[in-house]
Every structure is written in structure tokens, then in C-alpha cells.
Amino acid sequence: MRAFLEPYPLSSTRSSFAPPFADYVEDVVLPADTLVRVPIPAGARFALFSFDGSFRAKPGVAATTFALPTATTGDGSGSELEPAARRIPPFLADGTTAPTHLCLRAPAACKGSLAFYR
């Protein structure tokens, strides 16, 4: 898996604004309002999301669930709307569980890709 952050001199010029093409990419098809869990590959530290429709994402484990929002949350338990690029956290919100999956859900069917980097 390629590194997202490159060593000098590539990290010191305009090329640092555009990562290299990923060599680990998952194609993802999201059916309407269906939770899809994509396993995080070993060693991945960054994920870049690209979809042709609206979607929500949340890091989690094989048992993580979430629904599309129907009301405002006040406890931090929501999912993120259309992230573009994210660092994969070492632990989930509980502070002890390592994420193993990226959990995705879309209100309407859409397709996209997840590019992973170390």
C-alpha cells in the first residue's frame, strides 16, 4: 500500500497537495438505505472517498450499525456526510476499540470507491 504522506522533496512542493494514485482501491456499490461495511486493510491510515451520490460514513467494526438521520443528535453519535479524505483513527470513540471497517449508507443507490493509503 502506498504512503499518503511522501518524504522530502515530494512533500515540500505543490505535489504534496495531490497524493499519488492508490494501489489499494475498493469499488463500492451502495444500495438505497442499506448499511455496507468495507473492511479496512491492514496498515491503512488514510481513506479517500469518491461517490457519485450522497452518502454517510462512520468508522466502526463488523457489528457497527447506524441509520440515516431522521432527527438531530446531541450526543456525538452521528455519521459523517460525504467525507472526502479521512485519517483512520487508532481507536473508536470508546477509546479502546480499534476500527476494522468503514461503515457506509446512502439514501439512494450510488457507486464509488475507497482509496486506502498507509
N, C-alpha and C positions, 0 to 999 in steps of 0.2 A: 504494500500500500504506500502510495506517495505521501510525502510530508506536505502539509498545508503551509507551514512557515518554512521558508527556504533560508539556507545560510547566506551570509555575505559573499559575494556582492549582489546577488539577486534580491536580497531583502532591503537594499538601500536605494533602489531606483523605482521608476514607475512600474516596473514588472512586479513589484511587491503588491500592487493593487489588484492583480489578477493571478489567481493560483493556477498552477499547471492543470491540464486535464487529469481527472482522477483515473486511476487504473482499477478502481473498485467501485462499480456503479450498480445499483439495483433499480430495475424498472418496476414501477408500482402502478397497479390498476386499483382504483378506489371505487367500489360500488356505492351507490347512494346510501347515506346514513348507515354504513357498515364499518365497524372497527376493524382496522387492519394493523397487525403488529409486524414490524420488519425487524429481524434480529440485527443487533449492532455487531459488526465484525470485530474479532479480537484485535486489539491495538488501535482501533479507531478513536480519534479525539475530536474530529470535526465532521459535521454533516452539512451538505449543501442541498437545499430543496428546490425543485423546479417542477411545477404542475401547471396544467392548462385550465385549471378551475380552482375555486375556493376550497380550502381545506384547513383543518386544525391539527395540531401536533402536540405531543406530550411525551417526554422520556418516561420509560417505565420498565416493567418486567412482563413475563409471559401472561400473568394474571391481571395486569392493569386494565381497567375499563374506564371509559368516560363517554358521556353523551354530548350531543351538540347542545349548546346552551339554549335554555328557554327562559332563563331569569338571570339577574345579576348575582354574582357570588361576592361574598365578603370575607372569605377565609383563605384565599390564595390557591384554591383547588382547581381553578380553570385551566383550559388548554390554550395554546397559543395559536392565533390566527395567522396563517401564511408566513411562517418564518422563512427567511432566505438562507441564512447560514447560522449555524449554532455550534458552540463547543459542547461536546458531550460531557456532562458533569460527572465527577468521580462517584458521587452519591446522590440519591434522590432526596426529596425534602425531609425524610425522616433522619437523614444524617448517617445512616449505616448501610442502606441497601444500594448496591451498585446497579445502575441501569443495564438491562440486557436487550431492550427493544425500543424502537421508536414507534409510538402508537399514533395512528393517523385515522382521521374520519372526515368525510366530505358531505355536505348537504346534497349535492348532486354528483352523479358519476363523473370521474375525471381520471386522467392519466398523468404520470410524471416520473421523476427519477430522484433517487437519493445518491449523491456522490459522497463517498467517505474518504477521509484523509487521516493520517496519523499525526 
